[in-house]
Amino acid sequence: MPYHHQNIIQKFGSDGNLERTWVLPRAVDEPLRPHVMMSDDGNIMMGWVVTEEIAPILQPWVDEPIDLASGEWHISCDGYWD
């Protein structure tokens, strides 16, 4: 069974609980690379708060406005077994 990684956007509530997750397409890897630490194969390393610089890169892949003032938006890499 292969193990896969996917980059994700996470929205947390004001209570700190995860509300929603979106999977980022691989096409977003290179535009994100200058802004976050990534592995050679394009996986985001560690978790990152969404900033003013990266929100426009992510917004097309999220079906609601990214509210930077809330501090509730993060990106990271998630893994799963296929």
DSSP file (Angstrom, degrees, kcal/mol; ACC not computed):
  #  RESIDUE AA STRUCTURE BP1 BP2  ACC     N-H-->O    O-->H-N    N-H-->O    O-->H-N    TCO  KAPPA ALPHA  PHI   PSI    X-CA   Y-CA   Z-CA
    1    1 A M              0   0    0      0, 0.0     2,-0.1     0, 0.0     0, 0.0   0.000 360.0 360.0 360.0 117.8    0.0    0.0    0.0
    2    2 A P        -     0   0    0      0, 0.0    80,-2.9     0, 0.0     2,-0.5  -0.400 360.0-132.7 -76.0 151.8    1.7    3.3   -1.1
    3    3 A Y  E     -A   81   0A   0     78,-0.2     2,-0.3    79,-0.1    78,-0.2  -0.894  25.1-165.4-103.1 130.9    1.8    6.3    1.2
    4    4 A H  E     -A   80   0A   0     76,-3.2    76,-2.5    -2,-0.5     2,-0.4  -0.842   9.1-150.5-117.9 152.3    0.9    9.7   -0.4
    5    5 A H  E     -A   79   0A   0     -2,-0.3     2,-0.3    74,-0.2    74,-0.2  -0.923  13.0-177.9-117.4 147.3    1.3   13.3    0.6
    6    6 A Q  E     -A   78   0A   0     72,-2.7    72,-3.1    -2,-0.4     2,-0.3  -0.992  25.9-125.1-143.7 139.1   -0.9   16.2   -0.3
    7    7 A N  E     -A   77   0A   0     17,-0.4    17,-3.3    -2,-0.3     2,-0.3  -0.649  37.3-171.9 -81.8 139.2   -0.7   19.9    0.5
    8    8 A I  E     -AB  76  23A   0     68,-3.1    68,-1.9    -2,-0.3     2,-0.4  -0.910  26.5-138.6-134.4 156.3   -3.7   21.2    2.2
    9    9 A I  E     -AB  75  22A   0     13,-2.6    13,-2.4    -2,-0.3     2,-0.4  -0.950  26.1-163.7-107.9 134.6   -5.3   24.5    3.4
   10   10 A Q  E     -AB  74  21A   0     64,-3.4    64,-2.6    -2,-0.4     2,-0.5  -0.965  10.1-158.8-123.2 138.9   -7.0   24.3    6.8
   11   11 A K  E     -AB  73  20A   0      9,-2.5     8,-3.2    -2,-0.4     9,-1.6  -0.972  13.3-164.8-114.8 123.2   -9.5   26.7    8.4
   12   12 A F  E     - B   0  18A   0     60,-3.1     6,-0.2    -2,-0.5     2,-0.1  -0.772  16.9-122.2-104.3 151.1   -9.8   26.6   12.1
   13   13 A G    >   -     0   0    0      4,-3.1     3,-2.2    -2,-0.3    -1,-0.1  -0.316  35.5 -97.7 -81.3 171.7  -12.6   28.1   14.2
   14   14 A S  T 3  S+     0   0    0      1,-0.3    -1,-0.1     2,-0.1    -2,-0.0   0.699 126.2  60.5 -64.4 -17.9  -12.1   30.7   16.9
   15   15 A D  T 3  S-     0   0    0      2,-0.2    -1,-0.3     1,-0.0     3,-0.1   0.432 119.9-110.7 -86.9  -0.1  -12.2   27.8   19.4
   16   16 A G  S <  S+     0   0    0     -3,-2.2     2,-0.3     1,-0.3    -2,-0.1   0.393  75.5 131.9  87.7  -3.5   -9.2   26.2   17.7
   17   17 A N        -     0   0    0      1,-0.1    -4,-3.1    -5,-0.1    -1,-0.3  -0.607  66.0-104.8 -84.3 143.5  -11.1   23.3   16.2
   18   18 A L  E     +B   12   0A   0     -2,-0.3    -6,-0.3    -6,-0.2     3,-0.1  -0.483  38.9 175.1 -66.8 128.1  -10.6   22.4   12.6
   19   19 A E  E     -     0   0A   0     -8,-3.2     2,-0.3     1,-0.4    -7,-0.2   0.819  59.7  -3.3-101.1 -44.5  -13.6   23.5   10.5
   20   20 A R  E     -B   11   0A   0     -9,-1.6    -9,-2.5     2,-0.0    -1,-0.4  -0.982  52.0-157.2-150.5 158.2  -12.6   22.7    6.9
   21   21 A T  E     -B   10   0A   0     -2,-0.3     2,-0.4   -11,-0.2   -11,-0.2  -0.998   5.4-167.6-137.8 139.7   -9.8   21.4    4.8
   22   22 A W  E     -B    9   0A   0    -13,-2.4   -13,-2.6    -2,-0.3     2,-0.4  -0.981  20.5-130.7-124.5 140.3   -9.1   21.8    1.1
   23   23 A V  E     -B    8   0A   0     -2,-0.4   -15,-0.2   -15,-0.2    -2,-0.0  -0.771  22.2-137.4 -89.4 131.7   -6.5   19.8   -1.0
   24   24 A L        -     0   0    0    -17,-3.3   -17,-0.4    -2,-0.4     2,-0.1  -0.700  16.7-122.0 -88.1 138.8   -4.2   22.0   -3.0
   25   25 A P    >   -     0   0    0      0, 0.0     3,-1.9     0, 0.0     4,-0.3  -0.423  25.3-112.5 -73.2 156.8   -3.4   20.9   -6.6
   26   26 A R  G >  S+     0   0    0      1,-0.3     3,-1.5     2,-0.2     4,-0.5   0.721 110.8  76.9 -62.4 -21.2    0.3   20.3   -7.5
   27   27 A A  G 3  S+     0   0    0      1,-0.3    -1,-0.3     2,-0.1     3,-0.1   0.698  89.6  57.8 -62.0 -18.1    0.1   23.4   -9.8
   28   28 A V  G <> S+     0   0    0     -3,-1.9     4,-1.8     1,-0.2    -1,-0.3   0.616  83.3  86.3 -87.1 -14.5    0.3   25.5   -6.6
   29   29 A D  H <> S+     0   0    0     -3,-1.5     4,-1.7    -4,-0.3     3,-0.3   0.929  89.5  43.9 -54.6 -54.1    3.7   24.0   -5.4
   30   30 A E  H  4 S+     0   0    0     -4,-0.5    -1,-0.2     1,-0.2    -2,-0.1   0.899 111.9  51.1 -66.5 -42.3    6.0   26.3   -7.4
   31   31 A P  H  4 S+     0   0    0      0, 0.0    -1,-0.2     0, 0.0    -2,-0.2   0.841 115.2  45.5 -62.2 -28.9    4.2   29.6   -6.7
   32   32 A L  H >X S+     0   0    0     -4,-1.8     3,-2.6    -3,-0.3     4,-1.3   0.781  90.3  86.1 -80.6 -27.4    4.3   28.7   -2.9
   33   33 A R  T 3< S+     0   0    0     -4,-1.7     3,-0.3     1,-0.3    -1,-0.2   0.798  85.4  52.5 -49.8 -41.9    7.9   27.6   -2.8
   34   34 A P  T 34 S+     0   0    0      0, 0.0    -1,-0.3     0, 0.0    -2,-0.1   0.685 114.5  44.7 -68.1 -13.4    9.4   31.1   -2.2
   35   35 A H  T <4 S+     0   0    0     -3,-2.6     2,-0.3    -4,-0.1    -2,-0.2   0.671 116.7  29.2-106.6 -20.6    7.1   31.6    0.7
   36   36 A V  S  < S-     0   0    0     -4,-1.3     2,-0.4    -3,-0.3    -1,-0.1  -0.920  86.7 -94.7-136.8 161.4    7.2   28.4    2.7
   37   37 A M        +     0   0    0      8,-0.4     8,-3.0    -2,-0.3     2,-0.3  -0.667  50.4 178.1 -78.2 127.5    9.7   25.6    3.3
   38   38 A M  B     -D   44   0B   0     -2,-0.4     6,-0.2     6,-0.2     2,-0.1  -0.947  28.2-117.4-131.7 151.1    9.1   22.7    0.9
   39   39 A S    >   -     0   0    0      4,-2.7     3,-1.9    -2,-0.3     6,-0.0  -0.319  41.3 -99.6 -74.7 168.1   10.7   19.4    0.1
   40   40 A D  T 3  S+     0   0    0      1,-0.3    -1,-0.1     2,-0.1    -2,-0.0   0.831 124.6  54.2 -58.9 -32.1   12.2   18.8   -3.3
   41   41 A D  T 3  S-     0   0    0      2,-0.1    -1,-0.3     1,-0.0    -2,-0.0   0.292 125.4 -98.5 -90.6  12.3    9.1   16.9   -4.3
   42   42 A G  S <  S+     0   0    0     -3,-1.9     2,-0.4     1,-0.3    -2,-0.1   0.581  72.8 142.2  92.7  10.8    6.8   19.8   -3.4
   43   43 A N        -     0   0    0     34,-0.1    -4,-2.7   -37,-0.0    -1,-0.3  -0.735  54.3-118.4 -88.8 132.3    5.5   18.8    0.0
   44   44 A I  B     -D   38   0B   0     -2,-0.4     2,-0.5    -6,-0.2    33,-0.3  -0.488  26.5-141.6 -66.0 130.3    5.0   21.7    2.5
   45   45 A M        -     0   0    0     -8,-3.0    -8,-0.4    -2,-0.2    -1,-0.1  -0.862  63.1 -13.5-100.0 127.7    7.3   21.1    5.5
   46   46 A M  S    S-     0   0    0     -2,-0.5     2,-0.3    31,-0.1    31,-0.2  -0.060  96.7 -65.9  70.9-179.2    5.7   22.1    8.8
   47   47 A G        -     0   0    0     29,-0.1     2,-0.4    27,-0.0    29,-0.2  -0.794  47.8-163.4-104.0 148.7    2.6   24.2    9.1
   48   48 A W  E     -C   75   0A   0     27,-2.6    27,-2.7    -2,-0.3     2,-0.3  -0.991  20.7-123.3-134.3 138.0    2.4   27.8    8.1
   49   49 A V  E     -C   74   0A   0     -2,-0.4     2,-0.3    25,-0.2    25,-0.3  -0.609  41.5-106.9 -73.4 137.8   -0.1   30.5    8.8
   50   50 A V        -     0   0    0     23,-2.4     2,-0.2    -2,-0.3    23,-0.2  -0.531  45.2-165.8 -69.2 127.8   -1.6   32.0    5.6
   51   51 A T     >  -     0   0    0     -2,-0.3     4,-2.2     1,-0.0     3,-0.2  -0.557  36.9 -97.4-110.4 173.9   -0.1   35.4    5.0
   52   52 A E  T  4 S+     0   0    0      1,-0.2    -2,-0.0     2,-0.2    -1,-0.0   0.820 122.1  54.4 -59.4 -32.7   -0.9   38.3    2.8
   53   53 A E  T  4 S+     0   0    0      1,-0.2     4,-0.3     2,-0.1    -1,-0.2   0.861 116.5  33.4 -72.6 -36.4    1.7   37.1    0.3
   54   54 A I  T >> S+     0   0    0     -3,-0.2     4,-1.8     1,-0.1     3,-0.6   0.667  96.4  82.4 -98.4 -15.8    0.3   33.6   -0.1
   55   55 A A  H 3X S+     0   0    0     -4,-2.2     4,-2.8     1,-0.2    -1,-0.1   0.902  90.8  52.7 -55.8 -43.3   -3.4   34.2    0.3
   56   56 A P  H 34 S+     0   0    0      0, 0.0    -1,-0.2     0, 0.0    -2,-0.1   0.822 108.3  52.0 -64.3 -27.6   -3.8   35.3   -3.4
   57   57 A I  H <4 S+     0   0    0     -3,-0.6    -2,-0.2    -4,-0.3     4,-0.1   0.870 118.1  37.2 -70.7 -37.0   -2.0   32.0   -4.5
   58   58 A L  H >< S+     0   0    0     -4,-1.8     3,-2.5     1,-0.2     4,-0.3   0.796  95.2  82.4 -85.5 -31.5   -4.4   29.9   -2.4
   59   59 A Q  G >< S+     0   0    0     -4,-2.8     3,-1.7     1,-0.3     5,-0.2   0.801  83.6  60.1 -52.4 -38.8   -7.7   31.8   -2.9
   60   60 A P  G 3  S+     0   0    0      0, 0.0    -1,-0.3     0, 0.0    -2,-0.1   0.730 106.4  49.7 -62.0 -17.6   -8.6   30.3   -6.3
   61   61 A W  G <  S+     0   0    0     -3,-2.5     2,-0.4    -4,-0.1    -2,-0.2   0.360 100.4  74.5-101.7   3.9   -8.7   26.8   -4.6
   62   62 A V    <   -     0   0    0     -3,-1.7     4,-0.1    -4,-0.3   -40,-0.0  -0.963  68.9-147.1-121.7 134.4  -10.9   27.8   -1.6
   63   63 A D  S    S+     0   0    0     -2,-0.4    -4,-0.1     2,-0.1    -1,-0.0   0.135  80.9  49.1 -92.1  22.5  -14.6   28.4   -2.0
   64   64 A E  S    S-     0   0    0     -5,-0.2    -2,-0.1     0, 0.0     2,-0.0  -0.978  99.1 -82.7-149.6 157.2  -14.9   31.1    0.7
   65   65 A P        -     0   0    0      0, 0.0     2,-0.7     0, 0.0    -2,-0.1  -0.334  40.1-125.0 -63.1 137.9  -12.9   34.3    1.3
   66   66 A I        -     0   0    0     -4,-0.1     2,-1.0   -11,-0.1    -7,-0.0  -0.767  21.1-154.4 -83.6 116.9   -9.6   33.8    3.2
   67   67 A D    >>> -     0   0    0     -2,-0.7     3,-0.9     1,-0.2     4,-0.5  -0.802  13.0-176.7 -96.4  98.0   -9.9   36.1    6.3
   68   68 A L  G >45S+     0   0    0     -2,-1.0     3,-1.0     1,-0.2    -1,-0.2   0.826  77.3  64.8 -65.8 -32.3   -6.3   36.9    7.2
   69   69 A A  G 345S+     0   0    0      1,-0.2    -1,-0.2     2,-0.1    -2,-0.0   0.783  94.5  61.0 -63.3 -26.3   -7.2   39.0   10.3
   70   70 A S  G <45S-     0   0    0     -3,-0.9    -1,-0.2     1,-0.1    -2,-0.2   0.793  89.5-147.1 -72.8 -27.1   -8.7   35.9   11.9
   71   71 A G  T <<5 +     0   0    0     -3,-1.0    -3,-0.1    -4,-0.5    -2,-0.1   0.659  66.1 116.7  68.6  14.7   -5.4   34.0   12.0
   72   72 A E      < +     0   0    0     -5,-0.5   -60,-3.1   -60,-0.1     2,-0.4   0.383  46.4  91.6 -97.5   2.8   -7.4   30.8   11.5
   73   73 A W  E     +A   11   0A   0    -62,-0.2   -23,-2.4    -6,-0.2     2,-0.3  -0.864  49.0 165.5-106.6 131.1   -6.0   29.8    8.1
   74   74 A H  E     -AC  10  49A   0    -64,-2.6   -64,-3.4    -2,-0.4     2,-0.4  -0.950  22.9-149.1-139.0 156.0   -3.0   27.5    7.8
   75   75 A I  E     +AC   9  48A   0    -27,-2.7   -27,-2.6    -2,-0.3     2,-0.3  -0.964  30.9 137.9-124.8 149.1   -1.3   25.4    5.1
   76   76 A S  E     -A    8   0A   0    -68,-1.9   -68,-3.1    -2,-0.4     2,-0.4  -0.911  48.8 -87.9-164.5-173.1    0.6   22.1    5.6
   77   77 A C  E     -A    7   0A   0    -33,-0.3     2,-0.4    -2,-0.3   -70,-0.2  -0.939  33.1-166.5-115.7 138.6    1.1   18.7    4.2
   78   78 A D  E     -A    6   0A   0    -72,-3.1   -72,-2.7    -2,-0.4     2,-0.3  -0.937   6.3-151.8-122.5 145.6   -1.0   15.7    5.1
   79   79 A G  E     +A    5   0A   0     -2,-0.4     2,-0.3   -74,-0.2   -74,-0.2  -0.852  14.3 175.3-118.3 155.5   -0.3   12.1    4.3
   80   80 A Y  E     -A    4   0A   0    -76,-2.5   -76,-3.2    -2,-0.3     2,-0.4  -0.992  30.3-115.1-154.2 153.4   -2.5    9.1    3.7
   81   81 A W  E      A    3   0A   0     -2,-0.3   -78,-0.2   -78,-0.2    -2,-0.0  -0.744 360.0 360.0 -89.0 137.5   -2.2    5.4    2.8
   82   82 A D              0   0    0    -80,-2.9   -79,-0.1    -2,-0.4    -1,-0.1   0.409 360.0 360.0 -94.9 360.0   -3.8    4.4   -0.5
